Amino acid sequence: MFDELISKLKHGNYLTLETTPQHEPTMENIIEKIKEFDLASKIDGFSTTDSPLAKLKYNSLFAAMKLQNEFKKPVVTTLTMRDRNKIALQSDILGANDFDIRTFLCLTGDPAKMSDQPNTKGVFEGNSTMLLQIIRSFNHGMDFAGRPFKKQPKEIYPFAVTNSYARNFKTLENKMHKKIQEGAVGIISQPLYDLENAKMLLESFQNAKENVSEHKQDTQLIFGIFPIIKLRTALFLSAQVPGIHVPQSWIDALEKANNISEEEERKVGLELNHKLFQDLKAFHPKIHLMTANNFELANELITQ
């Protein structure tokens, strides 16, 4: 299962779909929506988020187990440094290994001050680099303290993230270089909305791979897509989210459509995103699709 996913990442077309577990004790609503649109047959794998924005959600590891068992597709499970120290992180990864949960997206995590739980304190014993280092230790048969396991864990595949845009792309290169050095097999970008942006990011990624060990040259860049079908979303991302660039042409097109009707706004948004999706597939067919559990929208983009 995982060998096939990593092979597609390195040598072919690759498409994963993000799922966001909810503030409820079940994954059934998400599973039913995925079944409704037969999405499992149209993608290479899923991902699960880990209480994004520090809001309490169903656990990402259990969500991954549910999805893998239900659809027989690999799941990239997000783990953040915000909520766990190095003991808890290693314990989670050890237990997950036994249940064949072996691909992890390593994140530092959103600040605990954003939480919906009163007086929450973040752990942040390290950043995402430490999590990559922990996984590298596991893949060499020992824990982070250098103590060997009696039984070698099954191979673990770590993923990392990068901003998709910067005024100075050299800063992105340096950060990506470090993550490649620490063993990330894939680096997922923040959402992209422009083919030229994608070309600049891929060039920076290729520069970041210089002077790394030969066996790390297979690390791949994965383009993130978060479809925008509303003007207010485009304005928010453009003004409030660092590391993302929304072209003015998108904002103008959505504003013009918004002045006509809500239906026209959605139609124009779909056209923009579908063109982007097709352009990225033709240019560099390694994509991670994020739709905030709007699986109908995901299906429209994938199958149009």
Stockholm file with secondary structure:
# STOCKHOLM 1.0

chainA/1-304         MFDELISKLKHGNYLTLETTPQHEPTMENIIEKIKEFDLASKIDGFSTTDSPLAKLKYNSLFAAMKLQNEFKKPVVTTLTMRDRNKIALQSDILGANDFDIRTFLCLTGDPAKMSDQPNTKGVFEGNSTMLLQIIRSFNHGMDFAGRPFKKQPKEIYPFAVTNSYARNFKTLENKMHKKIQEGAVGIISQPLYDLENAKMLLESFQNAKENVSEHKQDTQLIFGIFPIIKLRTALFLSAQVPGIHVPQSWIDALEKANNISEEEERKVGLELNHKLFQDLKAFHPKIHLMTANNFELANELITQ
#=GR chainA/1-304 SS CHHHHHHHHHHSCEEEEEECCCSSSCSHHHHHHHHHTTGGGGCSEEEECCSGGGCCCSCHHHHHHHHHHHHCCCEEEEEESSSCCHHHHHHHHHHHHHTTCCEEEEECCCCGGGCSSTTCCCCCSSCHHHHHHHHHHHHTTBCTTSCBCSSCCCCCEEEEEECSCCSSHHHHHHHHHHHHHTTCSEEEEEECCCHHHHHHHHHHHHHHTTTSCGGGTTCEEEEEECCCCSHHHHHHHHHHCTTCCCCHHHHHHHHHHHTTCHHHHHHHHHHHHHHHHHHHHHHCCEEEECCTTCHHHHHHHHHC
#=GC SS_cons         CHHHHHHHHHHSCEEEEEECCCSSSCSHHHHHHHHHTTGGGGCSEEEECCSGGGCCCSCHHHHHHHHHHHHCCCEEEEEESSSCCHHHHHHHHHHHHHTTCCEEEEECCCCGGGCSSTTCCCCCSSCHHHHHHHHHHHHTTBCTTSCBCSSCCCCCEEEEEECSCCSSHHHHHHHHHHHHHTTCSEEEEEECCCHHHHHHHHHHHHHHTTTSCGGGTTCEEEEEECCCCSHHHHHHHHHHCTTCCCCHHHHHHHHHHHTTCHHHHHHHHHHHHHHHHHHHHHHCCEEEECCTTCHHHHHHHHHC
//
